[in-house]
Amino acid sequence: MPDLAPPTPPIPLPALLAYRDLGLRQVAGPPADEVAVHWVHTSEMGDPYPYLLGGELLLSAGVHFAEAADVEAHLDFYVSRIVEAGAAALGFGLAPVHDAVPDALAAACDRHGLPLLEVPPQTTFTAIARAVWRLMAEARTHELRRVTQAQQGLATAAARPDPVPSVLRQLAARVGGWTVLLAPDGTELQATDRPPSAGARAALVRLARVVTPAPPRAAPSSATDTAGGAHLAAYALGGSEGLVLGVATGGREPGDHTIAGVAAVLLSLLTAPHQGADAAGRSAALVRLLLGAAPEEVAPLLGRGPWWVVHARGGEQGASGNPLAASALGAALGSALVDAEDSTVRIVTDREVTPQPGWVLGVSAPAAAADLDAADTQAHRALRRAEASRADLVRHREADLTALVAPDEARAHARTRLAPIADSPALTETLRGWLSLHGSWDRTAVSLGVHRNTVRQRIARCAALLDADLDDPDVRMELWFALRWL
C-alpha cells in the first residue's frame, strides 16, 4: 500500500534557473528541460561519488582543482564520477577560488552529459539550497492539497448507492485517465468512459496478472508499465478473490500512486466478503486475552498460522505515524492486527509477506503463537538491517552453525571472549552492526543513527580492548558467533 502522503516532488532544473535573485546560468551540458533536482549537496572532494545518493545538484567552488597535476584529466574523472553517482547537475561557484568556469570543466560536462551551472559571486550555496527547499515545499503543498481533495472525493463516492462505479469515476477524474475493475481472468467488470487504445487495454490485463499470479508464487500489491503512449498501473484488491484495479493515464504525477492506492483500499473494502465474521473473530480473541487466556489459545480465532511479525517504516515518505496508512498496509498484508502507535508499525499476519511500495519491512521467521515475543525481536532486527542496506524487505534468517555447539558452552565462551566490552552496550551493538554489515562504516552509521567517524572510533576501541585483528575473517567470524551466543 502506498503512503497516504505523496512523495516530495523533485524540482525541474529550469524552475531553479528561473528563480529570482539567484542568477544561475547554464554554461554546458545537455538542455535542462528534462532534468529534475531531488536535493542539494555541497562538496569540495576530488571524488564526491561516495557521498552522493543520486539526483543532487552538486555545488562546488573547485578548491581541489589547483591540486591536480593534470587538470584536464582530473576534471574528466571528476565529472565522470558525478555522472556515475547519478547527480542531476553541477553548480560551479565563481568565488572565492575561480573567476570563471574552467574551459576543461565545461568540456568535460559536455562530453559526459552533465548540466553545468555558473553560480555568480553574490549567490551563496546556502541561498541555492534554501531556494530548492522552498520550491519543494511549494510543490509538496500543492500535491498534498490535491491528494487530500482526492481522498475526500473518493470517500464521498464510496458512500453513494453505487459505490464501486462511483469510486472508479472519481479516481478517473482525479488522475485524468481511465479506470477499470478487472476480474481474475481479465474481464472488465466495471470501467469508466474514454478507454485507451486496444493495445494499452491488453497490456493492462497482462499487468494485472503480475499482481495476481497463481499460487504458490508471491505477488506485489501493485505494478506499473507503459504501453501505447499510456502510463499503466494495476493494484490487487486485498481479500476480494483476485480482483484488480487498473489505471491508464496520459502522464504520471507524484501523487497519482497515492490517490490510486486509496481507491484500491476503498474498493478492497467494498468488494471483500465476510468482513463481519473476521471482525467477530478478532473481538472474541481480544475479549479472551483480556480475561486471561494465553495467546496460543486465542490464535485459532485469528487465523490458521504459522505467524509472521512484521516491523515497518514508511521509508522516505514517512507514513509510519499515520494510522490509516498503517491499517492499509495491514490490509495489503492480509491482516487487521496492526499496532500503529509508534514510529514503527507492527503487524501480525498468517500470510507470507511480500514487499510493499513506499514501505521498508523487517519480517520474522514463521512462529507459533507462543513464540510471537521472540518473533517480534527478530522483526525489529530485520527492519534495522533493511534500513541500513536500503532494502525494501529483509527476512530474519537463523544461522544453523550455532546448533553445533552446546548452548551453555557457547554462552560461557561468549562471556569470556567479550568480557572487555560487555559493560558498554554502545561498543557491543556497534560491533554487532558492523560485523553484520560486512564492515561497512556508512551502512553501520545509518543503522545506528550515528556519524561514520563514531563507528570508526568505537570499532578501533573494540579491537584494542579485545586484542583482536578485525581485518582477519577468522576473528570476525569468532566474534560474530560470540555476539549471537551472548
Buried (B, 14 or more C-beta within 10 A) or exposed (E): BBBBBBBBBBBBBBBBBEBEEBBBEBBBBBEBEEBBBBBBBBBEBBBBBEEBEEBBBBBBBBBBBEEBEEBBEBBBBBBBBBBEBEBBBBBBBBEEBBEEBBEBBBBBBBBBEBBBBBBEEEBBBEBBBEBBBEBBEEBBEBBBEBBEEBBEBBEEBBEEEEBBBBBBBBBBBBBEBBBBBBBBEBEBBBBBEEBBEEEBBEBBBBBBBBBBEEEEEEBBBBBBBEBBEBBBBBBBBBBBEEBBBBBBBEEBBBBBBBBBBBBBBBBBBBBBEEEEEBEEBBEEBEEBEEEEBEBEBBBEBBBEBBBBBBBBBBBEBBBBBBEBBBBBBBBBBBBBBBBBEEEBBBBBBBBEBBEBBBBBBBBBBBBEBEBBEBBBEBBBBBBBBBBBBEBBBBBBEEEEEEEEEEEEEBBEBBEEBBEBBBEBEEBBBBBBBBBBBEEBBEBBBBBBEBEBEBBBEBBEBBBEBBEBEBEEEEBBEBBBBBBBBB
